[in-house]
């Protein structure tokens, strides 16, 4: 049996994506959007779905709520080509809601977490003989399961982490130390700046590179940079029409992870990641679902 599956762990959110805003709302004011799309989201789901879309087997390791909103969107799970055998359904796992507001290429999020992030299926997922890699979709997941990287390594898996923005955690002085053992560290520029205290992308990458074998720094409209074995490469973003940037960073992660697992050169990994993110921002939501509710 070949080890070719990406496990993706993290919370599943019920995303309410508002698009077509003239400007972001300010305190005491009201803004009307052109469109609202309810969908499922969260880095774990998006990475799993995008890995599958790119031809890589993937399994979602998560918990899903039984509340009314979660149930209303649950049919969407069947529209994503991922293995759901390690999905635990639990009353305390929802509703987990994210309101995403999109203005051109800018976006803002308001989210609520519910219950524990660790599913009762985690041990079985890590021991799956098909599993090759574990992607951790939020640093908050690692905070809740601090031995997660060690457990994955004990089972022979490589590990990636997208820190994801969390006001309460992103400035933690212990973040880098807590991430030791991570093979692929995948922040965006805002997260990288918060973690390192540096401003210029080159300085952020230089500060992170000694701690991780591979760092890919997402720069939005400016493309991305990657460090590997003392070498730094960069690539521009593709020029495409932007519809919704929600999930673009997670889709970038999926493109990089899948290509890295097949071998190749750093330039290939970065090109595949940027191409995947470019496709993502041309439609609403972080992952394409075959059947909407």
C-alpha positions as CSV (number, residue, x, y, z in Angstrom):
1,X,0.0,0.0,0.0
2,X,1.5,3.3,-1.1
3,X,1.8,6.2,1.3
4,X,0.3,9.0,-0.7
5,X,-2.4,10.6,1.4
6,X,-2.3,14.1,2.9
7,X,-4.1,14.3,6.3
8,X,-5.5,17.8,7.0
9,X,-6.3,18.7,10.6
10,X,-8.2,21.7,11.9
11,X,-11.6,23.2,12.4
12,X,-14.4,23.3,9.8
13,X,-16.1,26.7,9.6
14,X,-19.5,27.6,8.2
15,X,-18.4,30.6,6.0
16,X,-20.8,33.4,5.2
17,X,-18.9,35.2,2.3
18,X,-20.0,38.7,1.5
19,X,-18.7,40.0,-1.8
20,X,-18.9,43.2,-3.8
21,X,-18.3,45.7,-0.9
22,X,-17.6,49.3,-1.8
23,X,-15.7,49.6,1.5
24,X,-15.4,47.7,4.8
25,X,-17.9,48.5,7.6
26,X,-16.8,50.7,10.4
27,X,-18.1,50.9,13.9
28,X,-21.6,52.4,14.0
29,X,-22.2,52.1,10.2
30,X,-23.8,49.5,7.9
31,X,-22.5,48.3,4.5
32,X,-24.5,46.4,1.9
33,X,-22.8,43.6,-0.1
34,X,-23.7,42.7,-3.7
35,X,-23.8,39.0,-2.9
36,X,-23.7,36.5,0.0
37,X,-22.5,32.9,-0.4
38,X,-22.9,30.4,2.4
39,X,-20.3,27.7,2.2
40,X,-17.9,25.5,4.3
41,X,-14.4,26.7,5.0
42,X,-11.5,26.6,7.3
43,X,-7.9,25.9,6.3
44,X,-8.2,22.1,7.0
45,X,-11.1,21.7,4.7
46,X,-9.7,23.9,2.0
47,X,-6.3,22.2,1.9
48,X,-7.9,18.8,1.9
49,X,-10.3,19.7,-0.9
50,X,-7.7,21.5,-3.0
51,X,-5.2,18.6,-2.6
52,X,-7.9,16.3,-3.9
53,X,-8.7,18.7,-6.8
54,X,-5.0,18.7,-7.7
55,X,-5.0,14.8,-7.8
56,X,-3.6,14.1,-4.4
57,X,-5.4,11.7,-2.0
58,X,-6.5,13.6,1.1
59,X,-8.4,13.0,4.3
60,X,-10.0,15.5,6.6
61,X,-9.2,15.0,10.4
62,X,-11.7,17.2,12.1
63,X,-14.9,17.6,14.1
64,X,-18.2,18.8,12.8
65,X,-21.2,20.3,14.6
66,X,-24.7,18.9,14.8
67,X,-26.4,22.4,15.3
68,X,-28.8,23.7,12.7
69,X,-26.4,25.8,10.7
70,X,-23.9,22.9,10.5
71,X,-26.6,20.5,9.5
72,X,-27.9,22.9,6.8
73,X,-24.4,23.0,5.2
74,X,-23.5,19.3,5.8
75,X,-24.5,18.2,2.3
76,X,-21.6,20.2,1.0
77,X,-19.2,17.8,2.6
78,X,-20.4,15.1,0.1
79,X,-19.5,17.5,-2.7
80,X,-15.8,17.5,-1.9
81,X,-13.6,14.5,-3.0
82,X,-11.9,13.9,0.3
83,X,-11.9,11.0,2.7
84,X,-14.3,11.7,5.6
85,X,-13.6,8.5,7.6
86,X,-11.8,10.6,10.3
87,X,-14.5,13.2,10.6
88,X,-16.1,13.2,14.1
89,X,-19.6,14.6,14.4
90,X,-20.2,16.2,17.8
91,X,-22.7,18.6,19.4
92,X,-20.0,20.9,20.9
93,X,-18.2,21.3,17.6
94,X,-20.5,23.9,16.2
95,X,-21.7,26.3,15.2
96,X,-18.3,27.5,14.0
97,X,-18.9,30.5,11.9
98,X,-16.7,32.8,9.8
99,X,-18.1,36.0,8.3
100,X,-15.8,36.9,5.4
101,X,-16.1,40.4,3.9
102,X,-14.4,40.9,0.6
103,X,-13.6,44.3,-0.9
104,X,-11.6,43.9,-4.1
105,X,-8.4,42.1,-3.1
106,X,-8.8,42.9,0.6
107,X,-10.8,40.8,3.1
108,X,-11.6,40.7,6.7
109,X,-12.9,37.9,8.9
110,X,-14.9,37.5,12.1
111,X,-14.9,33.9,13.4
112,X,-16.1,31.8,16.3
113,X,-14.5,28.6,17.5
114,X,-16.5,25.9,19.3
115,X,-15.4,22.9,21.3
116,X,-12.1,21.1,21.2
117,X,-10.2,20.8,17.9
118,X,-9.0,17.2,18.5
119,X,-11.2,14.6,17.0
120,X,-11.5,11.1,18.6
121,X,-10.2,9.8,15.3
122,X,-6.8,11.4,15.5
123,X,-4.7,8.4,16.6
124,X,-6.3,6.2,13.9
125,X,-5.7,8.8,11.2
126,X,-2.0,9.2,12.1
127,X,-1.6,5.4,12.1
128,X,-3.2,5.1,8.6
129,X,-0.7,3.2,6.4
130,X,-1.7,5.4,3.5
131,X,-0.8,8.6,5.2
132,X,2.3,10.4,4.0
133,X,1.9,14.0,5.3
134,X,0.0,15.9,8.0
135,X,-1.0,19.5,7.4
136,X,-1.9,21.6,10.4
137,X,-4.2,24.4,9.3
138,X,-3.9,26.8,12.3
139,X,-1.2,27.4,14.9
140,X,-4.2,27.3,17.4
141,X,-4.6,23.6,16.6
142,X,-1.0,23.0,17.7
143,X,-1.5,25.0,20.9
144,X,-4.5,22.7,21.7
145,X,-2.6,19.5,20.7
146,X,1.0,20.4,21.6
147,X,2.4,16.9,20.9
148,X,0.8,16.7,17.5
149,X,4.0,17.1,15.5
150,X,5.8,14.5,17.6
151,X,2.9,12.1,17.1
152,X,2.9,12.6,13.4
153,X,6.7,12.1,13.2
154,X,6.4,8.9,15.3
155,X,4.1,7.6,12.5
156,X,6.6,8.5,9.8
157,X,4.7,11.6,8.5
158,X,6.1,14.9,7.2
159,X,4.4,17.9,8.6
160,X,3.4,21.4,7.4
161,X,1.8,24.3,9.2
162,X,0.0,27.4,8.2
163,X,0.0,29.6,11.3
164,X,-3.2,31.5,10.3
165,X,-4.0,34.8,12.0
166,X,-5.1,34.7,15.6
167,X,-4.8,37.9,17.6
168,X,-4.3,36.0,20.8
169,X,-1.6,33.8,19.5
170,X,0.3,35.2,16.5
171,X,2.6,37.4,18.6
172,X,3.5,34.6,21.0
173,X,7.2,34.5,21.8
174,X,7.0,30.7,22.0
175,X,5.5,30.2,18.6
176,X,8.6,29.2,16.7
177,X,9.8,26.9,19.4
178,X,6.4,25.2,19.6
179,X,6.6,24.6,15.8
180,X,9.9,22.7,16.0
181,X,9.8,19.6,13.7
182,X,7.7,21.3,11.1
183,X,9.0,20.6,7.6
184,X,7.0,23.3,5.7
185,X,6.2,26.6,7.4
186,X,3.6,28.5,5.4
187,X,2.8,32.0,6.7
188,X,1.6,35.1,4.8
189,X,3.4,38.3,5.1
190,X,1.2,39.8,7.9
191,X,1.7,36.6,10.0
192,X,5.4,36.5,9.2
193,X,5.8,40.1,10.4
194,X,3.9,39.4,13.6
195,X,6.0,36.3,14.3
196,X,9.4,37.8,13.6
197,X,9.0,41.5,14.3
198,X,10.6,42.2,10.9
199,X,8.9,44.3,8.1
200,X,10.5,43.7,4.7
201,X,9.6,40.3,3.2
202,X,13.3,39.4,2.8
203,X,14.0,40.1,6.4
204,X,11.0,38.1,7.5
205,X,12.2,35.1,5.5
206,X,15.7,35.5,6.7
207,X,14.5,35.4,10.3
208,X,12.3,32.3,9.8
209,X,14.6,30.2,7.5
210,X,17.0,28.9,10.3
211,X,14.1,27.3,12.1
212,X,12.4,25.3,9.3
213,X,13.7,23.3,6.3
214,X,11.3,25.1,4.0
215,X,9.5,28.4,4.5
216,X,7.1,29.7,1.9
217,X,6.1,33.3,2.5
218,X,2.8,34.4,0.8
219,X,2.9,38.0,-0.5
220,X,-0.6,38.3,-2.0
221,X,-0.6,40.4,-5.2
222,X,3.2,40.4,-5.1
223,X,3.5,36.6,-5.4
224,X,5.6,34.5,-2.9
225,X,9.1,33.8,-1.7
226,X,10.6,30.4,-0.6
227,X,13.7,29.5,1.4
228,X,15.2,26.0,1.1
229,X,18.8,24.8,2.0
230,X,20.1,28.4,2.2
231,X,18.6,29.5,-1.1
232,X,15.8,32.0,-1.5
233,X,13.7,32.1,-4.6
234,X,10.7,34.4,-5.5
235,X,8.0,34.4,-8.1
236,X,5.3,37.0,-9.0
237,X,1.6,36.4,-8.7
238,X,-0.3,35.6,-11.9
239,X,-2.4,38.4,-13.3
240,X,-6.0,37.2,-13.1
241,X,-9.4,38.6,-12.3
242,X,-9.9,38.6,-8.6
243,X,-13.4,37.5,-7.4
244,X,-12.8,36.3,-3.9
245,X,-9.5,35.9,-2.1
246,X,-11.0,33.7,0.7
247,X,-8.9,30.5,1.1
248,X,-6.3,31.6,-1.4
249,X,-3.5,31.1,1.1
250,X,-4.7,27.6,2.0
251,X,-5.0,26.7,-1.7
252,X,-1.4,27.9,-2.1
253,X,-0.5,25.5,0.7
254,X,-2.2,22.6,-1.1
255,X,-0.4,23.4,-4.4
256,X,3.0,23.5,-2.6
257,X,2.4,20.4,-0.5
258,X,1.3,18.2,-3.3
259,X,4.2,19.2,-5.6
260,X,6.7,18.9,-2.8
261,X,5.6,15.4,-2.0
262,X,6.2,14.4,-5.6
263,X,9.8,15.7,-5.6
264,X,11.0,18.2,-8.1
265,X,12.7,21.5,-7.5
266,X,11.8,24.5,-5.2
267,X,10.9,26.6,-8.3
268,X,8.4,23.9,-9.3
269,X,6.9,23.9,-5.8
270,X,6.5,27.7,-5.8
271,X,5.1,27.8,-9.3
272,X,2.5,25.1,-8.5
273,X,1.4,26.9,-5.3
274,X,1.0,30.3,-7.1
275,X,-1.0,28.7,-9.9
276,X,-3.3,26.9,-7.5
277,X,-4.0,30.2,-5.6
278,X,-4.5,32.1,-8.8
279,X,-7.3,29.6,-9.8
280,X,-8.9,29.9,-6.4
281,X,-9.3,33.6,-6.4
282,X,-11.3,33.5,-9.6
283,X,-14.3,32.0,-7.8
284,X,-16.2,32.5,-4.5
285,X,-15.1,30.3,-1.5
286,X,-11.9,28.5,-0.7
287,X,-12.9,25.1,-2.3
288,X,-15.2,24.2,-5.1
289,X,-18.1,22.1,-4.0
290,X,-20.0,20.0,-6.6
291,X,-23.4,20.3,-5.0
292,X,-24.6,23.4,-3.2
293,X,-27.4,23.3,-0.6
